[in-house]
Amino acid sequence: MVIKLLTIDLHFPGRFSLKEKRFVLSSIKTKLARQFNVSIAEIDYHDKWQRSKLAIVTVGSDGVVAQSTCDKLLKKLESDHRLSVLHCEQQVL
């Protein structure tokens, strides 16, 4: 069993309030959690209306499965026109 942690810094261009950011972020978190069976939490920039930092955790039967999930999830985030991925760190726990 492998546990993988992704820490992702996001930028939300064109958002001008916390309400707008939270609406987009809530949608993204729900979709990713359902599609990839991961746990997601916002861990920083709670009061910034164009930034967010997410912690995403996945568990796989082996490293290949966990890495594949992380790669697909990151690709999905990078293709979302509502945000930009600024930085991503991956750790095996």
C-alpha positions in Angstrom: 0.0 0.0 0.0 1.3 3.5 -0.9 0.0 6.8 0.3 0.7 9.8 -1.9 0.3 13.5 -1.0 0.0 16.2 -3.6 0.3 19.8 -2.5 -0.9 22.1 -5.2 -0.8 26.0 -5.4 -3.6 27.3 -7.5 -4.3 30.7 -9.0 -7.9 31.8 -10.0 -7.6 34.5 -12.6 -10.6 36.7 -13.1 -12.1 36.0 -9.7 -12.9 39.1 -7.7 -14.3 37.8 -4.5 -14.0 35.0 -2.0 -17.5 33.9 -3.0 -16.4 33.4 -6.6 -13.3 31.5 -5.6 -15.1 29.3 -3.2 -17.8 28.5 -5.8 -15.1 27.3 -8.3 -13.0 25.6 -5.7 -16.0 23.7 -4.3 -16.9 22.5 -7.7 -13.4 21.3 -8.4 -13.0 19.5 -5.1 -16.3 17.7 -5.5 -15.5 16.6 -9.1 -11.9 15.4 -8.3 -13.0 13.6 -5.2 -15.7 11.7 -7.1 -13.6 11.0 -10.2 -10.4 9.9 -8.6 -11.5 8.8 -5.1 -9.2 11.1 -3.3 -9.4 13.3 -0.2 -9.0 17.0 -0.6 -8.6 19.9 1.8 -7.7 23.6 1.3 -4.7 24.2 3.5 -3.7 27.8 2.8 -4.7 31.2 1.3 -8.2 30.9 2.8 -8.7 34.7 2.7 -7.2 35.3 -0.7 -9.7 35.6 -3.5 -7.3 34.5 -6.3 -5.2 31.9 -4.6 -5.6 28.5 -2.9 -3.4 25.7 -1.7 -4.8 22.2 -1.8 -3.6 19.0 -0.1 -4.8 15.9 -2.0 -4.2 12.4 -0.7 -4.6 9.1 -2.6 -4.0 5.5 -1.6 -2.9 2.9 -4.0 -2.1 -0.8 -3.9 1.4 0.1 -5.2 3.4 3.1 -6.3 2.4 2.8 -10.0 -1.3 3.0 -9.2 -0.8 6.0 -6.8 1.4 7.8 -9.3 -1.0 7.2 -12.2 -3.9 8.7 -10.1 -1.8 11.7 -9.3 -0.8 12.2 -12.9 -4.3 12.0 -14.2 -5.6 14.3 -11.4 -2.9 16.9 -12.1 -3.6 16.8 -15.9 -7.3 17.3 -15.2 -6.5 20.4 -13.0 -4.1 21.8 -15.6 -6.8 21.5 -18.3 -9.4 23.5 -16.3 -9.7 27.0 -17.8 -10.9 28.5 -14.5 -7.6 28.1 -12.8 -3.8 27.9 -13.2 -1.5 25.5 -11.4 1.4 27.5 -10.0 3.3 24.7 -8.2 2.9 21.1 -7.3 4.8 18.9 -4.9 4.4 15.1 -4.5 5.4 13.1 -1.5 5.1 9.4 -0.7 4.1 8.9 2.9 
